[in-house]
Amino acid sequence: MKIHTLHTKQNLPITLEEAWAFLSDPKNLKTITPDYMGFNILSGADREMYPGQIIQYIVTPVLGIPTKWVTEITHVVDRKYFVDEQRFGPYALWHHKHFLKEIPGGVEMEDIVDYKIPLGILGQMVHPILVKPKLKEIFDYRQKKLIELFGEYKG
């Protein structure tokens, strides 16, 4: 059982409070997800984030095939971090940690995603040619969109 990790960091020229308000609101996930993913929240994003919150989405990550994705917010520490875990969806495991840290002139955002591909050896074969590049593309888009929304960090 191979578990993969995606690790990204990004600095933004906004306050910790602004970053938390934006990133901890599940409705903003659509804004920072590529349009072709067909991201649509079905339920669960009507309250401020809390542990135990279940959020249901529809995404079309591959070949335009709609896929239901259900995540649970398992941990929340105000203005520090939150964790979402897939309960139902395209991965055998999806555990996504979002960390925020105040830095001079802004905030550092860090994402650590631990994930496992389904379908055994077949899943492992498609990981480097399909899944890993697609995840990188999605997180690259997210970084560009956040710069577009909040500006570039000058340090």
N, C-alpha and C positions, 0 to 999 in steps of 0.2 A: 504494500500500500504506500504509494508515493504521495507525500503532501508537498505541494508547491507553495512558495511565498512570493508575493509581490510587495515591494517596499518602496514607498515614495515619500518625499518631503517637499514642501513648498513654503516659501515665506511670502507674506502679503503685508502691504502697508496699511493695515487696519487694526483697530483695537481688538483685544481678546473678546470683549463683549459683542462687537460687530460680527466677528468670525463665528462665535458660538451661536448667536441668533440666526445666522444664515445656515450654517452647517448642521445644526441640530433640528432644523425644521424639515421634516421629510418631504414637504411639498417642493422644496428647492432642488431636490435630486433631479427632477425633470429638466430644470434649467441647465444643469451641468452634465447632462447625458446627451450624447449625439442624437439628433433627430431621427436618423435611420433606425435607431433602436426601438422606436415606437413605444417609448416608456409611458405608461399610464398607471396612476395609482387607482386601485379599485376601492380600497377601504383602509382605515386605520390611521390616517394622517390628520385627523381632525382635532388632535389635542397636542399640547406641548409634550415633547419626548419624555418617556418614563420607562423604567425597567418592566418588562412583561408586555410591552406594546407590540401588537402584531400588525404588520403592514402588508397588504396584498397588492401586487403589481402585475401588469402584463408587460412583457418585453419581447422584442423580436430580434434576438442577437444573431441568429444565423439563418440565411436563406429566406428571410421574411416569415418564418414560422413563429406564430405567437406562442409564448411560453408563460405560464403562470409562475410567479416567484413570490414566496411567502417568507418574510423575515421577522425575527423577533429582536427587539432591542433588549439585550440581556443585562447590560451594565450602563449606568449613567452617573458620572461625577461632574457636576455643574462646572462649565468652563474649563474642564481638564480633559475628559475623554468620554467616549461612548463606544459600545460594541454592538454590532448587529450580526446575527447568525441566521443562515438560511434554515428554514424549517421544511420547505418544499420548493423544489426548483431544479435548475439544470445541473447543479453540482452535487457530488456525493458528500462534500463538506465545503462550507463557506463560513469563515469566521473573520470578520472585518473590524479591526480596531482603528478608531479615529482619535488621535491625540492632538491637543492644542497647547501651545506654550507661548507665553509672552516673551518677546525678544526686543532689543532696542529698535524702535521705529516700526514695530509691527507685531506680527504673530507668525509662529512656525506651525504648520499643519503637517502631521505625519500620519500616513496610512500604512497599516500592515494587514495584508490579506493572506490568510492561510486557506488553501483550497485543495480539494481533491477532485480529480476528473472521474466520472463514472465510466462504465464499460470496460474495466480491467485493462488488458494489454492494448486493446483497440483505442481506448481513451488515452493511454500513454503515448501511443503512436501519433495521434492527432494533436496532442498538446503543443508540441513545438511549432507545428505548421499552421494551426488554427486558433487554439484557445489562448496561448501565451501572447501571440501578436495582437489578438483582438482585445485582451485585457489591457495591454500596453497602450493601444490606440485609444481606448476609452479613458484611461487615466491621463494620457497626454492631452486629450480634448478637454478634460476637466480642468487641468492646470491652465490651459490657454483661456478657457472661459472665465475662470476666476480672475486672471489678469485683466481680461476685458471688463469684468464687472467692478473690480476693486483697484486696478492699477498695478504697476510693477514695483516690487520691493527694491529699494535703492541701497538698503543697508546703512 
